């Protein structure tokens, strides 16, 4: 089992973020290019194995939701670079999904972990110890 933090705001802005929160999915868009960086679209979502814990973050908010990956990579047509890409959205459904009424802020995350986590990418892999500490804090919210 692994733990990941996924930036929910990197999926076509508010539309993608709202969909993740409503449907309980972890999603990322493709770059519609054979030279796309390996941290986008299917490369991001395909890293999640069954049973991995996924924390969804808002850019200036902190953790806004979390759930457990199914390990099944799903894809569908989605607007990508101003055109509809038949495989533009890659996602996994999350079981045991919970959207938070109020986020666990970055300041609170740093207190829980007793250090600055420094989340700067679309996807951040965190240690099991950090993951369990965050789960504990989230269950109290």
C-alpha positions as CSV (number, residue, x, y, z in Angstrom):
1,X,0.0,0.0,0.0
2,X,1.3,3.4,-0.9
3,X,0.1,7.0,-0.2
4,X,-0.2,9.8,-2.8
5,X,-1.2,13.4,-2.8
6,X,-2.9,14.5,-6.1
7,X,-3.4,18.2,-6.9
8,X,-7.1,18.3,-7.8
9,X,-6.8,21.7,-9.4
10,X,-4.5,20.4,-12.3
11,X,-7.4,18.7,-14.1
12,X,-9.0,21.4,-16.3
13,X,-9.6,23.7,-13.3
14,X,-12.9,23.9,-11.5
15,X,-14.8,21.5,-13.8
16,X,-12.3,18.6,-13.2
17,X,-12.0,19.3,-9.5
18,X,-15.7,19.4,-9.0
19,X,-16.1,16.2,-10.9
20,X,-13.5,14.5,-8.7
21,X,-15.3,15.6,-5.6
22,X,-18.8,14.7,-6.8
23,X,-17.9,11.3,-8.3
24,X,-15.2,10.2,-5.9
25,X,-12.5,9.8,-8.5
26,X,-8.8,10.7,-8.9
27,X,-8.2,12.1,-12.3
28,X,-5.6,13.7,-14.6
29,X,-5.7,15.0,-18.2
30,X,-3.4,14.0,-20.9
31,X,-1.1,16.5,-22.7
32,X,-2.2,15.3,-26.1
33,X,1.4,14.9,-27.2
34,X,3.8,12.1,-27.6
35,X,6.4,14.3,-25.9
36,X,4.1,14.9,-22.8
37,X,6.0,14.8,-19.5
38,X,5.6,11.6,-17.6
39,X,3.8,13.4,-14.7
40,X,0.6,13.9,-16.6
41,X,-2.5,12.0,-17.5
42,X,-2.2,8.2,-17.6
43,X,1.3,8.3,-16.2
44,X,0.0,9.9,-13.0
45,X,-3.1,7.9,-12.5
46,X,-1.5,4.6,-13.6
47,X,0.8,4.8,-10.6
48,X,-2.1,4.0,-8.2
49,X,-2.4,0.4,-7.3
50,X,-5.4,-1.2,-5.7
51,X,-5.5,-0.3,-2.0
52,X,-3.3,2.9,-2.3
53,X,-4.6,5.9,-0.4
54,X,-5.1,9.0,-2.5
55,X,-5.4,12.5,-0.9
56,X,-6.9,15.1,-3.1
57,X,-5.5,18.6,-2.5
58,X,-6.6,22.1,-3.5
59,X,-3.7,24.4,-4.5
60,X,-4.2,26.9,-1.7
61,X,-6.3,24.8,0.6
62,X,-4.7,21.6,1.6
63,X,-6.4,18.1,1.6
64,X,-10.0,18.5,0.4
65,X,-10.9,14.8,0.0
66,X,-9.4,11.3,0.2
67,X,-10.1,7.7,-0.8
68,X,-8.7,4.3,-1.7
69,X,-7.7,3.5,-5.3
70,X,-9.3,0.6,-7.1
71,X,-6.2,0.0,-9.3
72,X,-8.4,0.1,-12.5
73,X,-7.2,2.7,-15.0
74,X,-10.3,4.3,-16.8
75,X,-10.2,6.8,-19.6
76,X,-12.7,8.8,-21.6
77,X,-12.9,11.7,-24.1
78,X,-12.2,15.1,-22.6
79,X,-11.3,18.5,-23.8
80,X,-7.5,18.7,-24.0
81,X,-5.5,21.6,-25.5
82,X,-8.7,23.1,-27.0
83,X,-9.8,19.9,-28.8
84,X,-11.6,16.8,-27.7
85,X,-9.1,14.0,-27.1
86,X,-10.7,10.5,-27.2
87,X,-8.5,9.5,-24.3
88,X,-8.0,12.9,-22.7
89,X,-9.0,12.0,-19.2
90,X,-7.5,9.2,-17.1
91,X,-9.0,8.3,-13.8
92,X,-9.6,5.8,-11.1
93,X,-12.6,5.4,-8.9
94,X,-11.9,5.8,-5.2
95,X,-13.6,3.6,-2.6
96,X,-14.2,4.8,0.9
97,X,-14.2,8.3,-0.6
98,X,-14.7,11.2,1.7
99,X,-14.9,14.9,0.7
100,X,-14.1,17.2,3.6
101,X,-16.4,20.0,4.7
102,X,-13.3,22.0,5.6
103,X,-9.9,21.1,4.2
104,X,-6.9,20.0,6.3
105,X,-4.8,23.1,5.5
106,X,-1.2,23.0,4.6
107,X,-0.4,24.6,7.9
108,X,-2.3,21.7,9.7
109,X,-0.5,19.1,7.5
110,X,2.8,20.6,8.6
111,X,1.8,20.4,12.2
112,X,0.6,16.8,11.9
113,X,3.8,15.7,10.2
114,X,6.1,18.1,12.3
115,X,7.7,19.3,9.1
116,X,7.0,21.1,5.9
117,X,5.8,18.6,3.3
118,X,6.4,21.0,0.4
119,X,3.8,19.8,-2.2
120,X,4.7,21.4,-5.5
121,X,3.8,18.9,-8.2
122,X,0.7,17.3,-9.7
123,X,1.5,14.1,-7.8
124,X,3.5,13.6,-4.6
125,X,4.3,10.1,-3.2
126,X,4.6,10.2,0.6
127,X,5.9,7.7,3.1
128,X,3.6,5.2,4.8
129,X,4.4,6.9,8.1
130,X,3.3,10.3,6.8
131,X,0.2,8.7,5.1
132,X,-1.0,7.0,8.3
133,X,-0.4,10.2,10.3
134,X,-2.5,12.2,7.8
135,X,-5.3,9.5,7.8
136,X,-5.4,9.8,11.6
137,X,-5.8,13.6,11.5
138,X,-8.4,13.4,8.7
139,X,-10.5,10.9,10.6
140,X,-10.8,13.5,13.4
141,X,-12.1,16.2,11.1
